[in-house]
Every structure is written in C-alpha cells, then in structure tokens.
Amino acid sequence: MSVEPVSTPENDRDHWRKTTRLMFGHLAVWFVFGYVIHMFVIPLNKITIPVLNFPLGFYMAAQGSLIVFVVMLFLFAWQQDKIDRDHGVAEDE
C-alpha cells in the first residue's frame, strides 16, 4: 500500500513513534542476546544440543548471538521500510 507523502505534524509524530518503538524493541533483543545470554553461559552449558553435541551456552556465545544479529538486521530493515511506506516517506518514492 503506497501512501502519498503527507507532511503533517500528526503523520510525523506517528511515524516517529512507530520508528522509536521498533528501535527500542530491537535494542532490547540485541541486549538479551548480546549480554544476558552470556551471563548464563555456565548454566546453559549443562544443556547439550543433540545433533551437534555442543553445550548450549558455548553455541549461543559463539554462533547463536551472531545468527540472531544478522536476522535482526534484515528484519529491522524490512519493518522500517514498511513503516516508511505506510507514512509516505520511503526512500524510493
């Protein structure tokens, strides 16, 4: 759904509110996978991934967080593009 660019204070506030909520949501997920998971590496090491035979804490610290970060980048770009298009401020318009 493409919307004509309308620069009204209400549209700008709604766009900024949605963008801020998206940003803080992704920062929270980043914080969890960047710091919180690593604080629990030792208890998580008691759980073993069946197929790989790796301790879960080691896997999350070495690979799991990186995979989540890459997925988050693409997801954030897609979600932000949708917000921009809904408010008529997408870059390709």
MODELLER restraints for C-alpha pairs under 7 A, 6 or more apart:
rsr = mdl.restraints
at = mdl.atoms
rsr.add(forms.Gaussian(group=physical.xy_distance, feature=features.Distance(at['CA:1:A'], at['CA:86:A']), mean=7.00, stdev=0.5))
rsr.add(forms.Gaussian(group=physical.xy_distance, feature=features.Distance(at['CA:2:A'], at['CA:85:A']), mean=6.06, stdev=0.5))
rsr.add(forms.Gaussian(group=physical.xy_distance, feature=features.Distance(at['CA:2:A'], at['CA:86:A']), mean=6.66, stdev=0.5))
rsr.add(forms.Gaussian(group=physical.xy_distance, feature=features.Distance(at['CA:2:A'], at['CA:88:A']), mean=6.92, stdev=0.5))
rsr.add(forms.Gaussian(group=physical.xy_distance, feature=features.Distance(at['CA:3:A'], at['CA:85:A']), mean=6.68, stdev=0.5))
rsr.add(forms.Gaussian(group=physical.xy_distance, feature=features.Distance(at['CA:3:A'], at['CA:86:A']), mean=6.14, stdev=0.5))
rsr.add(forms.Gaussian(group=physical.xy_distance, feature=features.Distance(at['CA:3:A'], at['CA:87:A']), mean=6.46, stdev=0.5))
rsr.add(forms.Gaussian(group=physical.xy_distance, feature=features.Distance(at['CA:3:A'], at['CA:88:A']), mean=4.88, stdev=0.5))
rsr.add(forms.Gaussian(group=physical.xy_distance, feature=features.Distance(at['CA:4:A'], at['CA:88:A']), mean=5.27, stdev=0.5))
rsr.add(forms.Gaussian(group=physical.xy_distance, feature=features.Distance(at['CA:5:A'], at['CA:87:A']), mean=6.95, stdev=0.5))
rsr.add(forms.Gaussian(group=physical.xy_distance, feature=features.Distance(at['CA:5:A'], at['CA:88:A']), mean=4.16, stdev=0.5))
rsr.add(forms.Gaussian(group=physical.xy_distance, feature=features.Distance(at['CA:5:A'], at['CA:89:A']), mean=5.95, stdev=0.5))
rsr.add(forms.Gaussian(group=physical.xy_distance, feature=features.Distance(at['CA:6:A'], at['CA:88:A']), mean=6.59, stdev=0.5))
rsr.add(forms.Gaussian(group=physical.xy_distance, feature=features.Distance(at['CA:11:A'], at['CA:87:A']), mean=6.69, stdev=0.5))
rsr.add(forms.Gaussian(group=physical.xy_distance, feature=features.Distance(at['CA:15:A'], at['CA:83:A']), mean=6.94, stdev=0.5))
rsr.add(forms.Gaussian(group=physical.xy_distance, feature=features.Distance(at['CA:15:A'], at['CA:87:A']), mean=6.37, stdev=0.5))
rsr.add(forms.Gaussian(group=physical.xy_distance, feature=features.Distance(at['CA:19:A'], at['CA:80:A']), mean=6.90, stdev=0.5))
rsr.add(forms.Gaussian(group=physical.xy_distance, feature=features.Distance(at['CA:33:A'], at['CA:65:A']), mean=5.47, stdev=0.5))
rsr.add(forms.Gaussian(group=physical.xy_distance, feature=features.Distance(at['CA:34:A'], at['CA:65:A']), mean=6.55, stdev=0.5))
rsr.add(forms.Gaussian(group=physical.xy_distance, feature=features.Distance(at['CA:38:A'], at['CA:61:A']), mean=6.13, stdev=0.5))
rsr.add(forms.Gaussian(group=physical.xy_distance, feature=features.Distance(at['CA:41:A'], at['CA:57:A']), mean=4.30, stdev=0.5))
rsr.add(forms.Gaussian(group=physical.xy_distance, feature=features.Distance(at['CA:41:A'], at['CA:58:A']), mean=6.76, stdev=0.5))
rsr.add(forms.Gaussian(group=physical.xy_distance, feature=features.Distance(at['CA:42:A'], at['CA:57:A']), mean=6.51, stdev=0.5))
rsr.add(forms.Gaussian(group=physical.xy_distance, feature=features.Distance(at['CA:44:A'], at['CA:56:A']), mean=5.50, stdev=0.5))
rsr.add(forms.Gaussian(group=physical.xy_distance, feature=features.Distance(at['CA:44:A'], at['CA:57:A']), mean=4.48, stdev=0.5))
rsr.add(forms.Gaussian(group=physical.xy_distance, feature=features.Distance(at['CA:45:A'], at['CA:55:A']), mean=4.55, stdev=0.5))
rsr.add(forms.Gaussian(group=physical.xy_distance, feature=features.Distance(at['CA:45:A'], at['CA:56:A']), mean=5.26, stdev=0.5))
rsr.add(forms.Gaussian(group=physical.xy_distance, feature=features.Distance(at['CA:45:A'], at['CA:57:A']), mean=4.54, stdev=0.5))
rsr.add(forms.Gaussian(group=physical.xy_distance, feature=features.Distance(at['CA:45:A'], at['CA:58:A']), mean=6.51, stdev=0.5))
rsr.add(forms.Gaussian(group=physical.xy_distance, feature=features.Distance(at['CA:46:A'], at['CA:55:A']), mean=6.55, stdev=0.5))
rsr.add(forms.Gaussian(group=physical.xy_distance, feature=features.Distance(at['CA:47:A'], at['CA:55:A']), mean=5.77, stdev=0.5))
rsr.add(forms.Gaussian(group=physical.xy_distance, feature=features.Distance(at['CA:47:A'], at['CA:56:A']), mean=5.54, stdev=0.5))
rsr.add(forms.Gaussian(group=physical.xy_distance, feature=features.Distance(at['CA:48:A'], at['CA:54:A']), mean=5.55, stdev=0.5))
rsr.add(forms.Gaussian(group=physical.xy_distance, feature=features.Distance(at['CA:48:A'], at['CA:55:A']), mean=4.39, stdev=0.5))
rsr.add(forms.Gaussian(group=physical.xy_distance, feature=features.Distance(at['CA:48:A'], at['CA:56:A']), mean=5.47, stdev=0.5))
rsr.add(forms.Gaussian(group=physical.xy_distance, feature=features.Distance(at['CA:49:A'], at['CA:55:A']), mean=6.20, stdev=0.5))
rsr.add(forms.Gaussian(group=physical.xy_distance, feature=features.Distance(at['CA:49:A'], at['CA:56:A']), mean=5.97, stdev=0.5))
rsr.add(forms.Gaussian(group=physical.xy_distance, feature=features.Distance(at['CA:81:A'], at['CA:90:A']), mean=6.60, stdev=0.5))
rsr.add(forms.Gaussian(group=physical.xy_distance, feature=features.Distance(at['CA:84:A'], at['CA:90:A']), mean=4.74, stdev=0.5))
